Amino acid sequence: MAASKPVGWGILSTGKHARKVALAVQAAHPGAIVAVASRDKTKAEAFVREVGLEGASAYGSYEALIADPKVEAIFNVLPNGMHLEWTLKAARAGKHTLCEKPLASNASEAQEMADGCKKAGLLLMEAFMYRLHPQSAKLLSEVQSGAIGELRFIRSAFCFIMEDLANVRLSASLAGGALMDVGCYCINFSRFMAQAEPLEVAAVAEFGAQSKVDEVFAGTLHFPRGIVAQFHVNFRVSGDTQAEVVGSKGKLRIERPWFPDVKSAAFQVQTGSDVRTVTTDHGGNTYALEFERFAAAIRGQGPLPLPPEDGVRNMRVIDALYRAARTGQNVKLG
Ligand SMILES: NC(=O)c1ccc[n+]([C@@H]2O[C@H](COP(=O)([O-])OP(=O)(O)OC[C@H]3O[C@@H](n4cnc5c(N)ncnc54)[C@H](OP(=O)(O)O)[C@@H]3O)[C@@H](O)[C@H]2O)c1
């Protein structure tokens, strides 16, 4: 059987994450990235050179990249507040979009993106790369096998120090904030483990006096079947990033839920005094995996691992949590 033509990728922006992902994709699939765009052409040229994207075009505007016929799919790695605009512009130019998390600034924008891509017959996926690592499927399988009894509680945290007011994470106008930046992982993980949508949420937050975005956020999600999830995200502490999934008979302890070790990822299944370690050796680079799986879906060689509706549902929970934090009232999700 003839191998299908590789998907030509265009990267929108030359920021920190764009560079990290491009390096991983170039190492796994040399030549897959055919174009890079920046607001400043010299930055795009430097990116192409430094990442070693030989032969890739360097554009000085995002418009020029999405007009390039070599580009079949874009990686939208712009600040959160720009995801909607450039995903829709890419869709109008006939390009598929792998879009960074969180999918948009709010659920209605995310819905607009999902609808726009669907109407154009194009794929859209939120880049929750950890979901594509085999560790995530193994975690769900432990829960579903009953290894920890009935699922009761999910606890997760994602914290690091962020004080640079010039960083997009501390920009209100670009839809920054701890809940948007990393709380989205905790919500996605909780929904994934519960295999359900929360019925109701409660939250507290600390907003930065200067940044005006939430720099500390703690949320509680109440799921069907009596399952409760709690999470904590914080730009003012480091070293608290992990997850636990607690059942009636035991729990899963995951030290690296979002960035599983490339060589050997591991989590523990604890029941009473018994501790079993589940490992995944060479599970793959999650950034290369998201590009591979999205490209396979474009070619009809596999399912879209994370349909856009999943991103819309995650954003609905984010919206509800912000409402809960701002009003001090629990918010029900319809
Ligand atoms: N999945 C993950 O592991 C992960 C990790 C980190 C970040 N992310 C996501 O990736 C996205 C980008 O984050 P990042 O950390 O790469 O941010 P970043 O380093 O600030 O890069 C963002 C880029 O967007 C472009 N941009 C266009 N308009 C801008 C504006 N008004 N202000 C600032 N930048 C502007 C700039 O590129 P040009 O100057 O080249 O145009 C900039 O370098 C976010 O959605 C974030 O949530 C995901």
The ligand as a Tripos MOL2 file, in Angstrom:
@<TRIPOS>MOLECULE
LIG
   48    52     1     0     0
SMALL
NO_CHARGES

@<TRIPOS>ATOM
      1 N1          0.8150   22.1160   26.1190 N.am      1 LIG1
      2 C1          1.8560   22.6350   26.7620 C.2       1 LIG1
      3 O1          2.6980   21.9100   27.3040 O.2       1 LIG1
      4 C2          2.0250   24.1370   26.7690 C.ar      1 LIG1
      5 C3          3.1390   24.6950   27.3890 C.ar      1 LIG1
      6 C4          3.3010   26.0860   27.3340 C.ar      1 LIG1
      7 C5          2.3680   26.8870   26.6860 C.ar      1 LIG1
      8 N2          1.2900   26.3010   26.0970 N.ar      1 LIG1
      9 C6          0.2920   27.1580   25.3900 C.3       1 LIG1
     10 O2          0.9220   27.7280   24.2410 O.3       1 LIG1
     11 C7          0.4140   29.0410   23.9960 C.3       1 LIG1
     12 C8          1.5930   30.0270   23.9220 C.3       1 LIG1
     13 O3          2.2940   29.9840   25.1380 O.3       1 LIG1
     14 P1          3.8780   30.3190   25.2360 P.3       1 LIG1
     15 O4          4.3180   29.9160   26.5730 O.co2     1 LIG1
     16 O5          4.5980   29.7820   24.0630 O.co2     1 LIG1
     17 O6          3.8270   31.9160   25.1490 O.3       1 LIG1
     18 P2          4.9490   32.8940   24.5830 P.3       1 LIG1
     19 O7          6.3010   32.3380   24.7790 O.co2     1 LIG1
     20 O8          4.6450   34.2540   25.1190 O.co2     1 LIG1
     21 O9          4.6590   32.8850   23.0100 O.3       1 LIG1
     22 C9          3.4980   33.4230   22.4440 C.3       1 LIG1
     23 C10         3.8330   33.9530   21.0550 C.3       1 LIG1
     24 O10         2.6510   34.4950   20.4830 O.3       1 LIG1
     25 C11         2.9860   35.5510   19.6050 C.3       1 LIG1
     26 N3          2.1470   36.7180   19.9230 N.ar      1 LIG1
     27 C12         1.2840   37.3200   19.0600 C.ar      1 LIG1
     28 N4          0.6970   38.3610   19.6310 N.ar      1 LIG1
     29 C13         1.1900   38.4640   20.8770 C.ar      1 LIG1
     30 C14         0.9730   39.3700   21.9410 C.ar      1 LIG1
     31 N5          0.0880   40.3840   21.8570 N.pl3     1 LIG1
     32 N6          1.6650   39.2060   23.0660 N.ar      1 LIG1
     33 C15         2.5350   38.1710   23.1960 C.ar      1 LIG1
     34 N7          2.7850   37.2670   22.2150 N.ar      1 LIG1
     35 C16         2.1200   37.4280   21.0560 C.ar      1 LIG1
     36 C17         4.4600   35.8410   19.7850 C.3       1 LIG1
     37 O11         5.1300   35.2450   18.6830 O.3       1 LIG1
     38 P3          5.7080   36.1210   17.4730 P.3       1 LIG1
     39 O12         6.3620   37.3110   18.0950 O.co2     1 LIG1
     40 O13         6.6550   35.1820   16.8400 O.co2     1 LIG1
     41 O14         4.5750   36.4990   16.5690 O.co2     1 LIG1
     42 C18         4.8280   35.0990   21.0420 C.3       1 LIG1
     43 O15         6.1650   34.6630   21.0320 O.3       1 LIG1
     44 C19        -0.6020   29.3130   25.1000 C.3       1 LIG1
     45 O16        -1.8980   29.0100   24.6360 O.3       1 LIG1
     46 C20        -0.2070   28.3280   26.1970 C.3       1 LIG1
     47 O17        -1.3120   27.9360   27.0130 O.3       1 LIG1
     48 C21         1.1120   24.9530   26.1300 C.ar      1 LIG1
@<TRIPOS>BOND
     1     1     2 1
     2     2     3 2
     3     2     4 1
     4     4     5 ar
     5     4    48 ar
     6     5     6 ar
     7     6     7 ar
     8     7     8 ar
     9     8     9 1
    10     8    48 ar
    11     9    10 1
    12     9    46 1
    13    10    11 1
    14    11    12 1
    15    11    44 1
    16    12    13 1
    17    13    14 1
    18    14    15 2
    19    14    16 1
    20    14    17 1
    21    17    18 1
    22    18    19 2
    23    18    20 1
    24    18    21 1
    25    21    22 1
    26    22    23 1
    27    23    24 1
    28    23    42 1
    29    24    25 1
    30    25    26 1
    31    25    36 1
    32    26    27 ar
    33    26    35 ar
    34    27    28 ar
    35    28    29 ar
    36    29    30 ar
    37    29    35 ar
    38    30    31 1
    39    30    32 ar
    40    32    33 ar
    41    33    34 ar
    42    34    35 ar
    43    36    37 1
    44    36    42 1
    45    37    38 1
    46    38    39 2
    47    38    40 1
    48    38    41 1
    49    42    43 1
    50    44    45 1
    51    44    46 1
    52    46    47 1
@<TRIPOS>SUBSTRUCTURE
     1 LIG1         1 GROUP 0 **** ****
